[in-house]
Amino acid sequence: MKTVQTLKLVLIVLFLFSGLVGCAKPVTEDQAPVTQADMSQQQEAKGVDDKSMQGEAVPSHDQMAGMERIYFDFDQFTLSSEARQILSANAKYLNTMGDVNVVIEGHCDERGSDEYNLALGESRALAAKSYLVSLGVSAKRLSVISYGEEKPLVDASNEEAWAQNRRAEFKSVN
């Protein structure tokens, strides 16, 4: 019985990573993915920053201390060039703070099933961890957790909110 459950789990993971399973709600033309750069440009045009955005949470202590969150495109866990730049800065910070251990949290927007979003959130956290390790951060100092869609940064159902909810966050555990 345990073998059957393990086989089912392996098949689900394979389908998720091969792209055969999509989110429950397809993207329409008016829901084209918004990049982090697009959000920054929109905010600059409106004269607001991340802290003043309506519905935006105040940055965590870790972000103020040198750890910045990264964002992902819709239904993706690949790192954009902007995410890689942020992770490089995070790695420099972590390499100077040799005693700090970090939990990398993977998050998704509300679209898709709970199971799918948990797997996608984990993939996002693992992608960030892998890149940090490639930059010299010890894997022993990094752990991952997926919250899927359970902890949105912004409580709204529109592309702007979804773009902010597709993220990885970094929390110190020391």
N, C-alpha and C positions, 0 to 999 in steps of 0.2 A: 504494500500500500504506500509506503514511504517513497519507494522508487517511482511510482506513478505520479505522486505529487511533485517530486523533484523533476521528473521529465516534463510535466506541465509547466513548471516554473521556467525551466530552460527554454522551452518553446516560446513562451510569452516574451522572455527577454530577447530571444533571437528575432521575433517578429518586431519588437519595438525598435531594435537597433538596425534592422534592415529597411525600416521605413514602410513596412507593409501595414502598420497600424497608424492611423492618423487621429487627430483630435476629433472629438464628437461633432463640433461645429466647424464647417469649412469656412475659410477666409473668403470674403467677397471683395470686389474691387475697391470698395470704400473702406476696407479694413486692411489695406496693405501694411506690411510691417513697418514700424517706425523705429529708426535706429536711435542710439543714444545721442549721436550728433544732431539728428533732427530735433530731438527733445530740447537739447541745449540751445539750438538756434531759435526754436519757438519761444523758449523761456527768455532769451535775450531780447527778442522782439517785443515781448510783453513786459520786459523790465522786471522779471522775477528771478529768484534763484531757487535752488532745490528746497531750501528751508521754508520758503514762503509759499510754495505751491499749495493750493487748496487740497486738503486731504493727504498731503505728504507728511510722513512721520519725520520727526526731528532726528538727525543722524545719531547713531549710537555712539557710545563712548569710544568704541574701537575705531570708528571711522574718524572721529576727531583726533585720535591718537596716531593715525597714520595708515589705517586700513580702510580702503574704499571699496564699495560694492561694485560689481560688474553686472552688465545687462546682456540679455540674449535675444536673438531674433525669434519670431514665432516658430514654435515646434522644432527648435534647434538647441543643440548643446555645444556647437562649435564656437570657438573663441574668435571674436572679431578683432581687428587690429587695435581698436580702442580698448577692448577688454585686455588684450595682451600688454598694452602700455600700462594700464592700471595695475595689472598683476605684477609687472616688473617693478613698479614703485612699491607695491605691497611686499614683494620679495626683498627689496633693499631694506625696508623697515624691519621685516622679520629677521633678516640676517644680522642686523645690529642689535636685535632684542633676542639673544640666544636662549633665554629662559622662558619665552612665551610660547605656549601651545595654543593652537587655533582649531576651532570647529568651523568648517566651511558648510554653510547652509544653502541647499539648493531649493529654489522657489519657482513656481509656475503661475500663470494666470488661471482664471477659473474655467477656461474651456478645456474639454477633455474629461475623461473619466478619472476618478480618484486614483485608480491603479496606474493608469498611464502617466498621470502627473507626478506620482511618487517616483516612478522609474525615471521620468525625464528630469525631475529635480535632482535625483541622485547622479544622473549622467552629467548634469551641469556642475555639480559640486566636484565630481571626480575629474572633470576636464580642468577645472581651476586648480585642483590639487596637483594633477600631473604636470601642469605648466609651472607651478611654483617649485615643484621638485626639480624640474629641468633647469630652474634658475638657481639651484643650490640650497633650497630650504629642505631640511631633513624631513623625510616622510613620517618619521616617528613623532614629529611635532604637529602633524596635521591629521585631523579626522573629518569625516563627512557625515552629514545627515540630510535627509530630504524631508521637506515639509509639504511638497507638492503645492496645492492651492490653499492650504490651511492657514497660512499667515500672510495675507496680502499686505503690501505696503500701502496701497490705495484701495479703498472700498468704493469701487465704481465699476460699471460694466461698459467700458468704451475703450477704444484703442490706446488712448493716452494712459489710462490706468493699467491696462494689460501690459503695455510696454514697460512700465515701472515695476510690475509684479514679476516679470520674467527676469530673475536675478540670482546671483550668488552673494551671500554676505559672509563676513568673517568676524568671528567672536572669539576673544581670548578666553581661555579656561583656567588661567593661573590666578 
